[in-house]
Amino acid sequence: MLKIYDKAQWHIDAGESSEVVISKFKAIFAFLASKELLQSEGKEMIELGIDGSISLHERMITDIGKKFLDVCYDKVMDKSTDEIVHALEQEYQLFMS
């Protein structure tokens, strides 16, 4: 079974603004790309453009990316767009130490 970390639609259905949700997912994918944690499928999603249909799942990320998200994603997912990259960076530093 495919592990899904997050879907934009879950947040949108819960009442969050689609613009805010898409902005968060763009920030998350950019962070993962900057740390080389995306597989080709994840990189392709950035190239195609992230929209309200995006989901973040295990086929998009490297094995290290999976371990990282398993540890930290629940801690950062509800932060604002501005806070999420900083929180991911902090979690990544802890994860790598």
Sequence and secondary structure as in RCSB ss.txt:
>XXXX:A:sequence
MLKIYDKAQWHIDAGESSEVVISKFKAIFAFLASKELLQSEGKEMIELGIDGSISLHERMITDIGKKFLDVCYDK
VMDKSTDEIVHALEQEYQLFMS
>XXXX:A:secstr
   EEEEHHHHHHTT  HHHHHHHHHHHHHHHHHTT B HHHHHHHHH   TT EEEGGGB HHHHHHHHHHHHH
HTTS HHHHHHHHHHHHHHHH 
